[in-house]
């Protein structure tokens, strides 16, 4: 029984990883195929898993902010307090 549960968890995780890494066009095509039979499942499949930044070929919509040089971190030694 434990092996069946572990196998199901691994299959679900592999399916989610494949869906997450799948290109947007493939997800849309899969949603169209499934949508004729199960519209609710098609809506879940067509949804973007992330921001979609991996699929854009153009530059970012906002220019990157200028970076400033951070000040170095200085460490101060603790003074030892006398114990009574």
PyMOL commands that set and color helices and strands:
alter all, ss='L'
color gray80, all
select helices_A, chain A and resi 2-21+24-35+39-46+53-55
alter helices_A, ss='H'
color red, helices_A
deselect
rebuild
show_as cartoon
